[in-house]
């Protein structure tokens, strides 16, 4: 597996870990509802994921929808493409993870205008969205570089 193929895995892996961490914080809140630190993380830092679940919940009534319906299938598609050496499957997974990261960044900063007006959006959410977009953009760019090289080799 080439170095660029490994870079394509960064986006799906990072988003899967972030969504699973969000679900873990939600589970921890069920066991410790009085924890101020968990509430701060859930309401302020991980708000893009919460809003993403709300938007997904308007169409499908399923628990942990982002994890089971979006991120886990994309991660499995990326791993399957990597294992079977199918670059198209890996590229599709990295590109769709980029789309999901852009949606989460949109949900975190644009979709939530009330919190923006009162100044609740802070630096941790900015770091989270920057990390999501950065990792997804890295894998997105790696998949495009791989295909541009393949086109150049074919026609070069």
MOSUL-V279600 format. One record per pair of residues at least 24 apart in sequence whose C-alpha atoms are under 10 Angstrom apart, sorted by sequence separation. I is the first residue (numbers start at 1). J is the second residue. If there is no record, write none. Layout:
((I J) (I J))
This chain:
((22 46) (26 50) (105 129) (21 46) (22 47) (71 96) (104 129) (105 130) (22 48) (23 49) (70 96) (71 97) (19 46) (22 49) (23 50) (70 97) (102 129) (105 132) (18 46) (22 50) (101 129) (104 132) (105 133) (71 100) (101 130) (104 133) (19 49) (70 100) (101 131) (102 132) (103 133) (18 49) (19 50) (101 132) (102 133) (100 132) (101 133) (100 133) (101 134) (66 100) (98 132) (99 133) (101 135) (102 136) (97 132) (98 133) (101 136) (102 137) (97 133) (98 134) (100 136) (101 137) (98 135) (99 136) (97 135) (98 136) (99 137) (97 136) (98 137) (96 136) (97 137) (98 138) (23 64) (94 135) (95 136) (98 139) (99 140) (22 64) (94 136) (95 137) (97 139) (98 140) (23 66) (94 137) (97 140) (98 141) (20 64) (23 67) (94 138) (95 139) (96 140) (19 64) (22 67) (94 139) (95 140) (20 66) (93 139) (94 140) (95 141) (19 66) (20 67) (93 140) (94 141) (95 142) (19 67) (20 68) (52 100) (91 139) (92 140) (94 142) (95 143) (18 67) (19 68) (90 139) (91 140) (94 143) (95 144) (16 66) (17 67) (91 141) (93 143) (94 144) (16 67) (19 70) (20 71) (52 103) (53 104) (91 142) (92 143) (15 67) (16 68) (19 71) (20 72) (49 101) (52 104) (55 107) (91 143) (18 71) (19 72) (48 101) (51 104) (52 105) (54 107) (90 143) (91 144) (16 70) (17 71) (49 103) (50 104) (52 106) (15 70) (16 71) (17 72) (48 103) (49 104) (51 106) (52 107) (88 143) (91 146) (15 71) (16 72) (48 104) (49 105) (51 107) (52 108) (87 143) (91 147) (14 71) (15 72) (16 73) (47 104) (48 105) (50 107) (51 108) (13 71) (16 74) (46 104) (47 105) (48 106) (49 107) (50 108) (12 71) (13 72) (15 74) (16 75) (48 107) (49 108) (52 111) (87 146) (88 147) (12 72) (15 75) (47 107) (48 108) (51 111) (87 147) (12 73) (13 74) (14 75) (47 108) (48 109) (51 112) (12 74) (13 75) (46 108) (47 109) (11 74) (12 75) (13 76) (45 108) (48 111) (11 75) (12 76) (44 108) (48 112) (12 77) (13 78) (47 112) (9 75) (12 78) (13 79) (11 78) (12 79) (10 78) (9 78) (8 78) (9 79) (44 115) (9 81) (9 82) (8 82) (47 121) (5 81) (6 82) (44 120) (45 121) (5 82) (43 120) (44 121) (45 122) (48 125) (12 90) (43 121) (44 122) (45 123) (46 124) (47 125) (8 87) (44 123) (45 124) (46 125) (5 85) (44 124) (45 125) (48 128) (1 82) (9 90) (12 93) (13 94) (16 97) (44 125) (45 126) (48 129) (1 83) (5 87) (8 90) (9 91) (11 93) (12 94) (15 97) (45 127) (46 128) (8 91) (11 94) (12 95) (14 97) (15 98) (41 124) (45 128) (46 129) (1 85) (6 90) (8 92) (9 93) (10 94) (11 95) (12 96) (13 97) (41 125) (45 129) (5 90) (8 93) (9 94) (11 96) (12 97) (15 100) (5 91) (8 94) (11 97) (12 98) (15 101) (7 94) (8 95) (10 97) (11 98) (12 100) (12 101) (11 101) (18 128) (18 131) (18 132) (15 131) (14 131) (15 132) (14 132) (15 133) (11 131) (12 132) (15 135) (11 132) (14 135) (15 136) (11 133) (13 135) (14 136) (11 134) (12 135) (13 136) (10 134) (11 135) (12 136) (10 135) (11 136) (9 135) (10 136) (11 137) (8 135) (9 136) (10 137) (11 138) (12 139) (7 135) (8 136) (10 138) (11 139) (7 136) (8 137) (9 138) (10 139) (11 140) (8 138) (9 139) (10 140) (7 138) (8 139) (9 140) (7 139) (8 140) (6 139) (7 140) (8 141) (9 142) (4 138) (5 139) (7 141) (8 142) (9 143) (4 139) (7 142) (8 143) (6 142) (7 143) (8 144) (4 141) (5 142) (4 142) (5 143) (8 146) (3 142) (4 143) (4 144) (4 145) (5 146) (4 146) (2 146))
